[in-house]
């Protein structure tokens, strides 16, 4: 049997051939059996699942991973409905926690996408736009918000923590996930799942060595994840105007 292969962004693949691929390339690699395992986020998972019928191996839990929508405390925007007709900034198109999640949080409070002026930009740009009053609100994940708010108190002339108001919070978002191609034998998948369970602390320590992966601090590997856990993400696609979730938004 040839060595197993994985297309990943964060997990150590000791003993495996591995490569780094964008999400579109990962789909094609799975379809044509060029890779066996792919690590991806929740927004990408639902598309990859639909196009390849790949399976969940293990989830990567992220504490405090949920979407928020923030306004200024002294602004007139004290409720979700008050954002109707206003400019709302989001992060990159297709991001689970910086676009789809905040958009769905607004929908959960009965404010539709068509009722706001939707703007996409870098989160830091959206944050500064909020402070200037150029947008009524900005959507991002909770940890982004805490980080940006914390930086305000560290700089001269920065705004106080109380200057910001969270007017919408989504539920904890589904986890990042390691997927296996439909062609991978079930016994191989089970061995991989067992390896994550039995060596979790060592693997987590390896993941957290890079600064880009600090978002996984406090994480836990989850082996009981079901496809239905991602139905909330499918709802996000519908809210964003992509009810078929057959293509990556932003490509």
C-alpha positions as CSV (number, residue, x, y, z in Angstrom):
1,X,0.0,0.0,0.0
2,X,1.3,3.5,-0.8
3,X,1.9,5.9,2.0
4,X,-1.1,7.7,3.2
5,X,-1.2,11.4,2.2
6,X,-2.9,14.4,3.7
7,X,-3.5,18.0,2.5
8,X,-3.3,20.0,5.7
9,X,-2.6,23.5,7.2
10,X,-1.9,22.8,10.8
11,X,-1.6,19.2,11.8
12,X,1.7,17.4,12.1
13,X,1.7,14.5,9.6
14,X,4.5,12.3,11.0
15,X,4.8,9.2,8.9
16,X,2.6,10.5,6.2
17,X,3.3,12.2,2.9
18,X,1.8,15.7,3.2
19,X,1.2,18.8,1.2
20,X,-0.5,22.2,1.6
21,X,-3.4,22.9,-0.7
22,X,-6.1,25.6,-1.1
23,X,-9.7,24.4,-0.7
24,X,-10.5,24.0,-4.4
25,X,-7.3,22.0,-5.0
26,X,-8.2,19.9,-1.9
27,X,-11.6,18.9,-3.4
28,X,-10.0,17.8,-6.7
29,X,-7.3,15.9,-4.9
30,X,-9.9,14.0,-2.8
31,X,-12.0,13.3,-5.9
32,X,-9.1,11.9,-7.8
33,X,-7.6,10.1,-4.8
34,X,-4.5,12.2,-4.8
35,X,-4.8,12.7,-1.1
36,X,-6.4,10.7,1.6
37,X,-7.0,13.2,4.4
38,X,-7.9,16.9,4.4
39,X,-8.0,19.4,7.3
40,X,-10.5,22.1,6.8
41,X,-12.9,24.6,8.4
42,X,-16.6,24.3,8.9
43,X,-17.6,26.5,5.9
44,X,-15.3,24.5,3.6
45,X,-16.5,21.2,5.1
46,X,-20.0,21.4,3.9
47,X,-18.9,22.0,0.3
48,X,-16.2,19.3,0.3
49,X,-18.7,16.9,1.8
50,X,-21.2,17.6,-0.9
51,X,-18.7,17.4,-3.8
52,X,-16.7,14.4,-2.6
53,X,-18.7,12.6,0.1
54,X,-15.6,12.6,2.3
55,X,-16.0,11.5,5.9
56,X,-15.2,13.0,9.3
57,X,-12.2,11.6,11.1
58,X,-11.9,14.0,14.1
59,X,-12.9,17.5,15.0
60,X,-10.7,20.2,16.4
61,X,-12.7,22.1,19.0
62,X,-12.0,25.8,19.5
63,X,-13.0,27.4,22.8
64,X,-15.1,30.6,22.5
65,X,-15.4,30.1,18.7
66,X,-18.6,32.0,17.9
67,X,-19.6,35.0,15.9
68,X,-20.4,38.5,17.2
69,X,-21.8,41.7,15.8
70,X,-20.5,44.8,17.5
71,X,-21.6,48.5,17.6
72,X,-20.4,51.5,19.5
73,X,-22.1,51.8,22.9
74,X,-23.0,55.5,22.3
75,X,-24.4,54.9,18.9
76,X,-28.2,54.6,18.1
77,X,-27.7,50.9,17.1
78,X,-28.6,49.1,20.3
79,X,-30.5,46.2,18.7
80,X,-30.2,44.1,15.6
81,X,-33.3,45.6,14.0
82,X,-31.8,49.0,14.4
83,X,-29.2,48.0,11.8
84,X,-31.8,47.9,9.0
85,X,-30.7,50.1,6.1
86,X,-27.2,50.6,7.7
87,X,-23.7,49.7,6.6
88,X,-22.4,46.6,8.3
89,X,-18.8,45.5,7.8
90,X,-17.8,41.8,7.6
91,X,-14.5,40.0,7.1
92,X,-13.4,38.1,4.0
93,X,-16.2,36.7,1.8
94,X,-16.8,33.0,2.8
95,X,-15.1,33.1,6.2
96,X,-17.0,31.0,8.7
97,X,-16.6,33.3,11.7
98,X,-16.0,36.7,10.0
99,X,-18.7,36.6,7.3
100,X,-21.1,33.7,7.4
101,X,-21.4,33.4,11.2
102,X,-22.1,37.1,11.9
103,X,-24.5,37.2,8.9
104,X,-26.4,34.2,10.3
105,X,-26.4,35.8,13.8
106,X,-28.3,38.7,12.3
107,X,-30.7,36.4,10.6
108,X,-31.3,34.6,13.8
109,X,-32.5,37.9,15.2
110,X,-34.7,38.3,12.1
111,X,-32.6,40.8,10.2
112,X,-32.1,39.6,6.6
113,X,-29.1,40.2,4.4
114,X,-31.2,42.3,2.0
115,X,-32.0,44.7,4.8
116,X,-28.4,45.9,5.4
117,X,-25.7,47.4,3.3
118,X,-23.1,44.6,3.4
119,X,-19.4,45.6,3.2
120,X,-16.5,43.2,3.1
121,X,-13.0,44.2,4.2
122,X,-10.2,43.3,6.6
123,X,-11.4,43.0,10.1
124,X,-8.9,45.6,11.3
125,X,-10.2,48.0,8.6
126,X,-13.8,47.3,9.6
127,X,-12.9,47.9,13.3
128,X,-11.4,51.4,12.5
129,X,-14.5,52.1,10.3
130,X,-16.7,51.3,13.2
131,X,-14.8,53.7,15.5
132,X,-15.0,56.5,12.9
133,X,-18.7,56.0,12.4
134,X,-18.3,55.0,8.8
135,X,-20.2,51.7,9.5
136,X,-22.9,51.0,12.0
137,X,-21.6,47.6,13.0
138,X,-18.9,45.1,12.4
139,X,-19.2,41.3,12.4
140,X,-16.3,39.1,13.5
141,X,-15.6,36.1,15.8
142,X,-15.5,36.6,19.6
143,X,-11.7,36.2,20.0
144,X,-11.0,38.8,17.2
145,X,-13.3,41.2,19.2
146,X,-11.5,40.6,22.5
147,X,-8.1,41.1,20.8
148,X,-9.0,44.3,19.1
149,X,-10.8,45.7,22.2
150,X,-7.8,44.8,24.3
151,X,-5.4,46.7,22.0
152,X,-7.5,49.8,22.4
153,X,-6.7,50.0,26.1
154,X,-3.0,49.5,25.3
155,X,-2.6,52.5,23.0
156,X,-2.7,56.2,23.8
157,X,-6.1,57.6,22.9
158,X,-7.7,54.2,22.5
159,X,-11.3,53.6,23.4
160,X,-12.4,52.0,26.7
161,X,-13.8,48.5,26.7
162,X,-17.2,49.9,27.6
163,X,-17.2,51.9,24.3
164,X,-18.3,48.7,22.5
165,X,-21.5,46.8,22.6
166,X,-22.2,43.3,21.3
167,X,-25.7,43.3,19.9
168,X,-25.7,39.7,18.4
169,X,-24.0,36.5,19.4
170,X,-24.2,33.3,17.5
171,X,-23.9,29.8,19.0
172,X,-20.6,28.1,19.2
173,X,-19.6,27.3,15.6
174,X,-19.0,23.8,14.4
175,X,-15.5,22.6,14.6
176,X,-12.6,22.5,12.2
177,X,-12.4,18.9,11.0
178,X,-10.0,16.4,9.5
179,X,-11.7,14.5,6.7
180,X,-10.9,11.3,4.9
181,X,-11.6,10.6,1.3
182,X,-14.4,8.2,0.5
183,X,-11.8,5.8,-1.0
184,X,-10.0,5.4,2.3
185,X,-10.6,2.1,4.1
186,X,-12.7,2.3,7.2
187,X,-10.0,0.5,9.2
188,X,-7.4,3.1,8.2
189,X,-9.8,5.9,9.3
190,X,-10.4,4.2,12.6
191,X,-6.6,3.8,13.2
192,X,-6.1,7.5,12.5
193,X,-9.0,8.4,14.9
194,X,-7.5,6.2,17.6
195,X,-4.1,7.9,17.1
196,X,-5.6,11.3,17.8
197,X,-7.3,10.0,20.9
198,X,-4.3,8.2,22.3
199,X,-1.7,10.9,21.5
200,X,-3.9,14.0,21.9
201,X,-1.6,16.0,24.2
202,X,1.4,15.5,22.0
203,X,-0.5,16.4,18.9
204,X,-2.0,19.5,20.5
205,X,1.4,20.7,21.7
206,X,2.7,20.3,18.1
207,X,-0.2,22.3,16.7
208,X,0.3,25.1,19.2
209,X,3.9,25.7,18.3
210,X,3.0,28.2,15.5
211,X,1.7,31.7,16.3
212,X,-1.0,31.3,13.6
213,X,-2.5,28.4,15.6
214,X,-2.8,30.1,19.0
215,X,-6.6,30.1,18.2
216,X,-6.5,26.4,19.1
217,X,-5.3,27.0,22.7
218,X,-7.4,24.9,25.0
219,X,-8.6,22.7,22.2
220,X,-9.8,19.1,22.4
221,X,-10.0,16.4,19.7
222,X,-13.6,15.3,19.2
223,X,-14.4,11.9,17.7
224,X,-18.2,11.9,18.0
225,X,-18.9,14.6,15.5
226,X,-21.8,14.0,13.1
227,X,-22.5,15.5,9.7
228,X,-25.7,17.0,11.0
229,X,-23.6,19.1,13.4
230,X,-22.9,21.3,10.3
231,X,-26.5,22.0,9.4
232,X,-26.1,25.4,11.0
233,X,-23.3,26.1,8.5
234,X,-25.6,25.0,5.7
235,X,-28.1,27.6,7.0
236,X,-25.4,30.2,6.8
237,X,-24.9,29.5,3.1
238,X,-28.6,29.9,2.5
239,X,-28.6,33.2,4.4
240,X,-25.7,34.4,2.4
241,X,-27.5,33.6,-0.9
242,X,-26.0,30.2,-1.7
243,X,-28.6,27.6,-0.7
244,X,-27.0,24.8,-2.7
245,X,-23.6,25.2,-0.8
246,X,-22.0,23.5,-3.8
247,X,-19.2,26.0,-4.4
248,X,-16.9,27.9,-2.1
249,X,-18.1,31.5,-1.6
250,X,-15.4,34.0,-2.7
251,X,-13.7,31.8,-5.3
